[in-house]
């Protein structure tokens, strides 16, 4: 067993950077959802409601497998630790799945297309679970230093910004440069799939010297009993509730941004790339600032302040149209990117705190279980967000097409896009503040909680 890092024995920079780098691959992987949804609707001819239903089914499947994956990683024994074998497996499966999602053969039957894409989305969910659950469980094992954990998650949030730029900016640019359509998407998938594999594999390699704990048989609880015990952790439940609404906001944004830029603003995919470049750049470059601010006023206050700024900025997209000056476009994107950076850093760095709080109260070492439950909420939120998108667009009369032909959408469909991209996310992010206001696990409270394991 390798011991915790202590304040006087900080983690090597290579470990901190390496662990954070895993966020690049997962972000590229997740941001593909917006492209996949449009790819299915506008290039494969799948109806909006059907495409959203397939996404929702895959996410609900994933939600049930995440806690199970967490328990499996908790029980794993290997010379690489409990988590890193799954980083390696996940890096391979994520890259392969990404390529397959955008390299769909031409099928004569629409039913076969639906079945094929449904199966790939299940594989997509499995691949993400393998990597992400193990990845999120690692910081609690690696260090007990609050500031060092926040710093690690600032690297991860920065990596999310970089992944947004690579996936969100380069993806559309590559598609357009290769003629668009199916061929353009296929070329893009090979390029970004390679980046997913390289960044995830690098995360696996650079964390080879990271501290870890071997599995400790501290209880004989059943899986259900462990879930009930985890639910008794009140700060964890408040964090999950807030994250539920944050992640539904993210699912709606990423699921509809391609529709918003092309159908509402009537811009090319190059502008979709500019959107993600500005968004990811603001997220990435704001991290040093938010890390300092968190050190001064705490995670919860940073979350509440920035979320309450995010909401009206998001709602202001309702005023945007094709005649709007580009300056207003970029101001909104930069503000949302910076506020997202703060929300991500504050909320994600709370996760190891609530896990450590559980360890002090129960003596159990079940980081994987908590990470699995955390990502379960992520999947439920994503499923609900995508389902809302599909339901609203379907109900508002959005017309699907094949081959990416230009289709004149009815005014009601444009209104549906406005609602999904601007107004509903603003309401969700504001509502998340209700739960975050009840989160009371400060660093002082955590330090004052005695550990029954000692």
C-alpha positions, 0 to 999 in steps of 0.5 A: 500500500502506498500512503497518502500525500501529506501537505509537506509531501506534495504530489509530483507535478507529473502525477497532478498533470497526468491525472488532470489530463484524463479530462481532455479525453473524456471531454472530447468523448462527451462533447461528441454527444452534440455532434452525434445527436445532429449526425443522427437527425440530419445525416442518418434521418433518425427522428429527433424524438427517436434519437433522444430516446436512444440517448436516454436509454443508453444513459439510463443503462449507464446510470445503473452500471456506474455504481457497480463499476465503482464497487468493482474498482473498490474490490480490485487488486493489482500492482497498478492499484485499484483504478488504473487498470480501468484507465487503460481499458477505457482508453482503448474502448473510448477511442474505438467507440468514438470512431464507430459512432461517426463511421456508420455504414449505409443501411437500406432499412431505417430500423437497422440504423436505429438498432445499430446506433442504439447498440453503439450508444450502449457501447459508448456508455460502457466505455465512458464508465470504465474510464471515468468512474475509476478516474474520479475515485483516484484523488481521495487515495492520492492526497489528503491535502484540501488545497492539493485536491482543489489544485488537482481538480483545477488541472482537470477543469483546465483539461476540460477546457482544452478538451472543449477546444480540441473537440468542439473547435477542431471537430467542426473545422475538420468536418467542414474541411473534408466536405461535411456529410458522412465523410467529413464526420468519419475523418473527424472521428479518426483524428479526435479518436486518436486524441482521446486514446493518446490523452487517456493513455498518457493519464494512465502512464503518468499516474503510475507513481501515484499513491493508492490504497489497496482494497480493505475488507472493512465491511460485509455490506450488500451492494444495496446496503452500501448505497443506503449508507452512502445516501446517509451522507447529507453533504454528498446528497446535496452535492448530487442534487445540485450537480443533477441540475448543472449536468442537465444544463450541460446536456441541453447546451451541448445537445442543442448548440449545433442546432442553435448556431446553424438553425437560429443564428444561421452560421456555418459549422466553422462558427460552431468551432469558434463557439467552443474555442471561446468557451473552452479558452475561457474555461481553461484560462480562468482556472488560476483565478478561480483556484485563488478565489476558492482559497479566499472565500470557499467552494460553495460561495464561488459556486453560488456567485458564478451560477447566479451570473451564468443563469441570466447570461444563458437566458440572454440567448433568447435575444440572439438572432442571425442579425446580431453583432458577433461581439455579443455572441463572443461576450456571452460565450466567454462569460458562460465559459468562465462561469462554467470553469468556476462551477466545475472546479468548485463542485468537482473538488467537493467530491473528494471532500464528501468521500473523505467525510464518509471515510472519517465517519464510517472507516470504509474505503469506498471511493469507487462506490461514491464516484460511481453514484456521482457519475450515475447522477451525471448519466441520469441528468444527461439522459433527462437533458437529452430527452427534454431536447428530443421531446421539445424539438419533436413537439415543436415540429423539428424536421429531420433529414438525411444527408444534411440537406437544408430544411426550412424549419417551422417557426415553432421548431426555432422556438424549441431550439431557443427554449432548449439552449437558452431558457431551460438551462438558465432555470436549471442552473439557478435551481441548482443553487437551492441545493448548493446553499444547503451544502455545509461541508467546509474544510474546517468541518471536515478537519474537525470530524474524527476518524473512527478508523484511527 
